C-alpha cells in the first residue's frame, strides 16, 4: 500500500445503510466484521508484505471511520430524518476487497445481541504514601476513574511523556496517572512502587520514540530491553501478563519494533493496537488518544 491510508468510511457507511434495522447491536456486528476482514486482507499482502506499523495505520483509519459512522448514527437518531445512502467510491485494492467481503457476508442480523465486555477488576488505590502497604485486594468505588501508567524512556520521550501526563491529568485525578517523577514519594523504593502501580493500573501507555529499542547500557553495551532489570521491560511485561490494555504510542513516526528487537516476553506488544502522536499535531493526536481510551472528564 506504499504508506497510503485508505478511506474506509464509505464502506462502513454503505454497509450500515443496508441494515434492515439500524440498531447499535447490528452496527457493532458490521464493525466487528470489518475489523476482521481488514486484518485478514492486510496480512495476505505479500509483495511486499506490510509491516506492523503499516497495518496499524490502516487499522487506525478504520477505527476513525467507525467513530464517524457512530457519531452520524447518534445524530440521526436524535433528529430522526432518514439519512441518504452513500454512493460507492473507488479506492485501493484493499478498499475494494474489504467492500467485496462485507457485501458477500450480507447484512448483519439485527436480532443478535453482542456480548458485553467484562468490566475491569476492582483495584486498590495507587501506593503513593506507603508503597509497601499490603492492601492490593482493596475494592475501588464503582465510579472510580481508571488508572493509567505511562511507560517511557527518559532519553527517548521525556518531553512527550510530560506533555501526555499533563493532558491526562486535565481529564483524570492526578493520583490516577503514574509517571515516575511526580508519582514516586521521595525515599521510596522505586522498584517496589513501580511493580505495585503496574499491578493496579487499568491500562498502560508504552511511549515508543525513535530510540526506544536502541537504548543500551553503557557499562555492558547490551540493549536495555534485553536486561532483566530494565524498568521499561518490567513495566510492559507485567502489564501484558495482566492482559490489561497496553497501547504502543508511536511518537513522531517511530515504527513499531521488529520482532527480533524484542525479548520473548514483550513480543505480544506487536499485536496490540497502536496509537500515533506527532509533534506537529500533538494536541489533536493526544485528544484522539484520550477519546479512544474512553476516559471520562473530571466531574465539576
N, C-alpha and C positions, 0 to 999 in steps of 0.2 A: 504493500500500500504506500510505500515510499513516504511515510510520515504524514500522509493526508488523512485527516479525521473526517469520516463520513457524517452526513446529516441524517440521523435516524428518526427524527421527529415525524416526517411524512409517513414512514412505515407504521410507526406506533399509532399515529392519529388515524390512519386508514383502517388499521385492524380494530381500533376502538369503535370507529364509526359504523362498523359492520356488525357489532354486537346486537343480538335480539333485545337484550335488556342491558342497558349500560349501568351496571351496578359496580360498587367498589370491588366485590369479590371477583366479578368477571374480568375487570381490568387488571386485577392482581395476577390472574392466570395469564392474560396476554403478556404482561411484563415478565413473568417468570419464564414463559416460553421464548420470549425474545432474547432474554439473557442467555438461556441455554443454547438457542440457535446460533447466536453471535459467537459465543465462546467456542462452540464446536467448529464453526466455519473458520474462525481465525486460526485455530490450531491445525486446520487442514492446509493452510498456506505453506507451501514447501519451497517455492522458487522465487526469492529466498524465504526461509521461514521467518516469522515475526518474532522479535524478542519480547521479553516480558513488559518492557516499557511501552512498546508499540501496542501490545494487547491491552495494557492498562489504559492508554489514551483512548482507544476505541470503546472500551467498556465504560469509561467515564462519560464519553459522548452519549452513549446510550442512556446512562443514568440521567443526564441533563434532559434528554428528550422525554424520558418517563416523568421527570419532575414537571416539565412544561405541560405534558398531557394531563397530569393530575390537577395542576393548577387551573387549566382550562375546564376540566370536568367539574371542579368545585365551583367555578364562576358560573358555568352553565346551569348547575343545579340550583344556584341562588336566583338567577334571572329566569330560568325555565324556557327560554326560547330554544328551538331546535337548531343545533349548530350545523353549518354546512359541511358536507363531506369533503375532505381534502382530496385533491387530484394526485395521481401518482407522479413521481418525479424520476428523472434519470439520475443515476449515481454510479458509484464504483461497482465492480463485480461483487464485492462483499455485500453492498447495499441490496443489489438485485437478488442475490442468493438468499439473504435473510427474508426479503419480501416473499420470495417463492416458497420458502419453508413455512412462513406464517400462513400464507394463503392455502397451502396444501393441508395444513392442520385444521383449517376451518375455524369458525367462531368458537370461543371458549364457552362451555356450558355455564349458564348464569346461575344455576341452582346449586353448584358446588361451593361449599364454604371452605375457604383457605384456612389451614391450621394457624393458630396464633403463635407468635414467637414466645418462648418461655421467658418470664421476667428474670432479670439478673438476680443472683442470690444476694440476700441481705448481707451487708458488710459493716464492719465496725468503723468508728471514726479513725482518721489517719493518726499515726503515732507521732504527734508534734511535740508535746511537752515531755513525755516519757516514752522513748522508743522501745523500752523493754517490757512495758506492761502487757500481761498475758490476757487481753480481752478481745482476741481475734474473733470470738464467736458472738460478740455483742450484736444486737439487731439494730439496724438503722431505722429511723422513722420511714413510713411508707412514702412520704412526699419528699424525701431527701434528694438533693441534687446528685448527679453522678460525679464520680471522682476520676480525674484524668491525670495520667502520668506522662510527662514529656521526657522522652529519652533522646539524648543528643550528645555529640562530642564537642567539647569546648573549642577545639582548634578548627572545627568544621562548620559549626552552626550556632555559635554563642549568641550572635545578634538576632538571628531569626528566631531562636528559642525564646529570647527575652521578649520579642515583639508578639510572638504567638501566645506566650504566657500572659502578657498584658491584655490581649484580645479576649482570651478565655476568662480572665478574672473580671472582665466587664460583663460577663454573662453568668459565671458561676461564683460562689463564695471563694475567696482567696484560699481558704484552707482545703478546698476541694481540688486544687490544681497543684501538682507536685513539680517543682523544679528545684534542683539541689540548693542553689544559692539562697532562695527565700524560704525553703521549707525545712531545712535541717537545723535543729537547735544547736547553738554553739556548744562545743564539747561533746556532742553526741557521737556515738559510734556510727560512722557513715554507712557501713555495710549493713548493720542492724536496721537502721532506718530505711535504707534502700529496699531491702528484702521485705520488710514489713509493709511498705507502701505498695510495692508491686503486688503483694498478696491480697491487698484490699482494694485496689483501684478497679474501676469498671471498664476502662479502656486505656490503651497505651498508644501514644503517637510516637513513632520512630522517625525522627528527623534525619533525613539522609541527604547530605550535601556531596559535593564532588570528592571530598577527602574522606568520606565515611569508611570506605573499605581500605583505603591506602594508609591509614594511620598505623604507625609502627612503634614499638617500644625501642627507644634509642639505646637502651642497655643491651638488648638481645637482637635487635633487628627483626624481630618476629612481628607479624601482623597482629595488632591488638585483638581483633575479633577472634583469633585462634588461641588467645590466652585464657586459661580457665578463670582467672580473677578479673578479667576485663569487665568494668561496670556495665558498659553498653550490652555486652553479651549476656551478662547476668539478668539485666532488666528485660531484654526482649525474650530470652529463653523462658523465664518464669512466666511472662505474660502468655506466650504461646502454649506453654504447658497447661495453663489455666483455661485456655480456649476462650479468652475474652477477646473483644475486638482489638486487633493490633493493626494500626494503619501506617503503612510506609508513606511518609510525607516527603516527596521528592522535591528538593529545593533547587531553584534556578537551573532547571533542565538536567539535573543529575539523573543518571539512569538507575534503574534497579540493579543491584549487584548481580553478577553472573553466579551461577550455581557453584562453580569451583572456588569462588571467593569467600564462601560461607562455610562455617563448620556445620556438621550434620544437624545439630540441634537448632540451627537458625534457618534451615532451608525452607521450612514452611512459610517463612516470610514472603517468599517469591510468589505464592499463590493467594496472598491476602490483597484485597482491593486497595490500590494506591490512590493518593491524592497528590495534587501538584500545586506548589506555591512558588511564585516567581517574584523577583524584586520589583519589576515594573507594574505588576498587577497584584501586589501583596494584599492590599485591603480587600479587594474583591475575592481573591482566592481564599483568604482566611475566613471571610464571611460565608463563602460557599462551604468550606470545610465544617464550620460550626453548624450550619444548617443541616448538612448531610449526617453529622453526628447525632442530630436530634436533641441538642442541648437547649433546654428552655432558658429564657432570661430570668434574672432575679425578680422575685415579686416586689412590687412597690409598696 
